[in-house]
Amino acid sequence: MLSRTADHLFWMSRYTERAENTARMLDVNYQTSLLPQSTAVAQVGWQGLLSISELLPAYTARHGEVTPGRVMEFMVKDEDNASSIVSCLRAARENARAVRGSLTTEAWETQNQTWLEINRMLKSGEFERDPSQMFEWVKFRSHLSRGVTLGTMLQDEAFHFLRLGTFLERADNTARLVDVKFHAVQSDFFGAASEKGQEYDFYHWSAILRSVSAFEIYRKVYRDVIKPERVADLLILRPDMPRSLHASLNEVVTNLGAVANDQSAETQRRAGKLRADLQYGRIDEILATGLHAFLTQFLDRVNELGGRISRDFLIPAAA
């Protein structure tokens, strides 16, 4: 496969996944903002959302004070923000258009229709009338894109590059989410012993779980009150949790193996080593040595892996 084609497929799926992840985080923050809470707690939630995407400096330079309305506008409609939902869906569609011949008709039409529909929704004011409904729509379109790809495409190199982009992006996002949200709760606004503090903890951890569709899974797996160490275990180490770091790296390793070439051995080794750290890791050891340090190192390794994949497969070799 031409490296340029692989590049478009890889980034098409990354941008689609990024749009979904952004919608998930915005929806949870929006729903949480409707609950009774202090202004300080609400402010930390919206700042945390920008921090997850490393967009706080860019937002502050343009808008100054962090307010829910401005953050939503910035993360959904701002075409100058490359990580906004509309920018991600546009980039996904443009990458799909560039490799139209490598996609099935259904896969292309799904991407194209998503782009046309998001423009119609934003122009008609549907986002302002019901933000949560639009976030659900973005998530649904991402699910649809993955489902159509899985159900209609030949499982050849094109398919594996699509999957590789999806799960590399997912691993990155889940790690950022866990890191920022676990930091936020350490502020302990209400005091852990107070009834109000316990109530805050429940909503905080519930919001984290709901942002990755893991609330029902948590109840099924643990059948107990929500505990931070179990949230971390579920989102980092459980291979059967679809959006966990371990599950994402399993997919990355599998799809890397399917597209392996003469120069990718070191990239595969590093991906396998990162997966092994999750496969044989224990949450008590991770928490004892520091969750933030573990996740920072994980993000560095995932970013390095993305760079190596680009060098091995995606950037055309010099003539």
KAUR-V505203 format. One record per helix or strand of 2 or more residues. SS is the DSSP state (a for helix, b for strand). FROM is the first residue (numbers start at 0). LEN is the number of residues. If there is no record, write none. Layout:
ss->{SS	SS}
from->{FROM	FROM}
len->{LEN	LEN}
//
This chain:
ss->{a	a	a	a	a	a	a	a	a	a	a	a	a	a	a	a	a}
from->{2	38	55	67	84	99	104	125	130	156	194	214	227	244	264	282	290}
len->{31	14	8	9	14	3	20	4	22	29	17	8	9	14	15	7	24}
//
